Amino acid sequence: MPLDFMGMDPETKEEGSATVWVHHEQQRIVIQGVTADAALAEEVGSIEWVPGHAVGIPAHESVISLPLRMVPILRKACDAAERAGLSDPAPERAEVSGPSGDA
């Protein structure tokens, strides 16, 4: 199976749950989470995080929000992807701190 379950929000209730998978064929970490509200999406989309990079959230991307208690699950997904040889180290950038934008 190409989709490998990593974990879900440990405080999930009956409906909805932030969940993380590793998709082997697509070589991606797949995340289900709460869709960001308009204010958070505006905050994320209004800042030039990397000089020269377009401002805004492209139509094919989404901003989601995960509780910080899921950090261990995200680490598990990253580690699993590396162990499976799926991760391709990003090219070095000169002291740029911020998201890659590759959603």
Residue pairs with C-beta under 8 A, 6 or more apart in sequence:
2 23
2 24
2 25
2 26
3 21
3 22
3 23
3 24
3 30
4 21
4 22
4 23
4 24
4 80
5 19
5 21
6 20
6 21
6 22
6 73
6 76
6 77
6 80
7 19
7 20
7 70
7 72
7 73
7 76
8 17
8 18
8 19
8 20
8 73
9 17
9 18
9 19
9 66
9 67
9 69
9 70
10 69
11 67
11 69
12 18
16 34
17 32
18 31
18 32
18 33
18 34
18 66
18 67
18 70
19 31
19 32
20 29
20 30
20 31
20 32
20 70
20 73
20 74
20 76
20 77
21 29
21 30
21 31
21 77
22 28
22 29
22 30
22 77
22 80
22 81
22 84
22 86
23 29
23 30
24 84
24 86
27 81
27 86
27 87
27 88
29 74
29 77
29 78
29 81
31 64
31 66
32 64
33 64
33 65
33 66
34 64
34 65
34 66
35 62
35 63
35 64
35 65
36 44
36 62
36 63
36 64
36 65
40 63
40 65
41 57
41 63
44 57
44 63
45 55
45 56
45 57
45 63
46 55
46 56
47 55
48 55
49 98
49 99
49 101
50 96
50 98
50 101
53 101
57 63
61 101
61 103
62 103
66 74
78 87
81 87
90 100
